[in-house]
Amino acid sequence: MFSRPYQTTNPWPIAEATPERRERPFQSKPSIPSPLPEDYADSREVRLAIDEPKRRLIRDARVLCQQRDITQGQMADELGISKRTLEEWMQFRRMPQAPSESLLRQWVVRYSTEVSGASMCTMPRADSSCP
């Protein structure tokens, strides 16, 4: 009564299970090499040493924020960045890149003169007693 306009046989036949496929023993996964190089500790120390001036600048900005008694949201508005970005900097999850670093440095210098008795260590010096 009804004709079938579509094909009833599968044009893409399923591969038959061959004896070699059925009898293949379980193979464990090959050992995965460690993604960390052997000198990972050394490279991590190098990265920490490179980022230390940025960390010092962020610590100074955090202290200045506390001394001025402002929130991170107010600080982010003054800097013109998002609050989330500032939070990530303050928690050392991300480091500011060159333009942002200079913006943060300018903010620290500008407002550190307003705070009386502020001990800011924005520029690393050999004779500096700052941590």
Disulfide bonds with the S-S distance in Angstrom:
Cys121-Cys130 1.59
